[in-house]
Structures are given as C-alpha cells and as structure tokens.
Amino acid sequence: MPRTHEYEDPTRLRLIEELKEAARKNNAKIWRAIAKELSRSRKNRCSVNIWKINKYTSEGDVVVVPGKLLGDGTLDHKVEIAAFRFTESAKKKIEAAGGCVRTITELVKKNPKGSNVIIMG
C-alpha cells in the first residue's frame, strides 16, 4: 500500500540545516556534500558495513557515514566514526577496536573545516 503522506524526520532536517550553515560559515564543501547525501529519500540513503571501513581506512582516520552504519564484519584498527545512525553491534565493534563513535554534529563542532575527513557511502 503506498504512503499517503511524506514522513520527515525532524532530527535529520535539523542536521541538514546545521551542515549547510557550517559549510557557509567555514567555507567547507565537505559539510554541504554530506547535507546533500542526507537529503536523499530513505531508500536511497547509504548504508555502510564495518568491513568496508576496515578495508578502506587506516589507523587514526576520521570517517563520516551520511546514513546508517551496520555491524557486519570486523574492525582491527582505531578509527573515529561519525554517522547519522548506528546499529548497536557497530558501536560495540568500534569501541572494542579502540575507536570513537560520534554524531555528525559533534564532528562538525570538533573539526569545523572538515579537514582530513573521509566520506564513506
């Protein structure tokens, strides 16, 4: 049965506005790109598994997932990860590897220029 109304997550909409503002204030195009990814419909938003982050990152990298981080796979090095949503198993695996779990808003406050941040999607 098709939906009769569009559901908009107020948290996601607020985050998109914060990212656009941070991009304007700090002249950081990365936050605008992440806002654009988060503006997609739910079925077109990205989902990334832990194994992909393990494969394409190295020790100490900072990664942003503009979607959901899933817990499939293992992580064998410390990585700082910010995502819109996390599964519980993904959080446990990141913390077990010595990594750090953040929200995208926390990452924007910590690194307003967005330097050395990798977008996985």
N, C-alpha and C positions, 0 to 999 in steps of 0.2 A: 504494500500500500504506500503510495507516495506521501511525502510530508506536505502538510498544508501550510506550514509556516517555517521560516528560517530561524534556527536557534543560533544565537550569537553569544559566545562565552564572554562575559564582561571582563574577566581576568585577561584573556587573550587580547581583547580590544584595547585595554589599558596598556598592556605591554607593547603593542604595536605603536601606540602614540608615544610612549616613553622612548622607544627605539628611534622613531623619527625625530623626536626632539634632540636626543643625544647625537644623532647624525648631523643635525643642523648646527648645534652648539659647538661640537668638537671637530667638525669637518671630517667625520669618519664615515666613509661609504659602507663599511662593513655592517654597521647597525642598520642602515637603510636596506641592505640586501637581506638581512635576517628578518626585518619587518615585512619585506615583500614575500619571503617564504612563509611566514606565519599568517599572511593574509589569504593564503590558499584555502580552499574548502578542506574539510577534514579528510576526505578520501584521497585528496591529492597532496596532503602534507607528508613529510618524510618520516620514516621510522628507521632507526639505526640500531644494529645489534652491537654488543660489546666486542665481538670478534673483529668487526670492521675497524673499530677504534684501535684495537690491539695491533692490527695489521698495518695501518697507515700512520701511526703516530710513534713517537719515541719518548723516552723519559723526560718528564717536565713540560710537555706540550700543554697548551690550553686549547680546548675544543668546545665548540658551540654546536648543539643539535637543535635546529629550529623545528622541532617536532617531538617525537617520543623516543626515549632511549630504552631499548629492550635488553633483557638479560641473557641472551643466547651467546654462548662462548665463554672464553676466559680472558682475563686481563693480567699481564705479567709485569707491568711497569707502572710507575706513578704518573697519573695524568689528572689535570684539573678539568672537569667536565661541567658545562652549563647546558641545560636543556629546558624545554618548555614543560615536559612531563618525564618522569622516571618510573620504571617499574621497581618494586621492592627488591627483586633479585638483582637488578642492575646496580642499585645503590649499594647493596651488600658486597658485590664483586668489586666495585670501585674502591670502597673503603677497605676491603681485605687486601687489595694491592697497594694500599698506602696513598691512594689518590684522594681527590677532594671533589665533593658534589656541591654545586652551586645552582642558584637560579640565574636566569639571564640578567635580571635586574641587578643582582649582586655583582655580576661580572662587569656590567656597564659602569657601576659605581667604582669598582676596583681599577678598571682599565678603560677610561673614557675614550681614549684614542683608538682602542681596538687593535693595538699593535701585537703582533705575534699570536694572533688568534686564528685557529683553523675552523672552517665551517664544514661540518660533515652532514651530508644529506643524500 
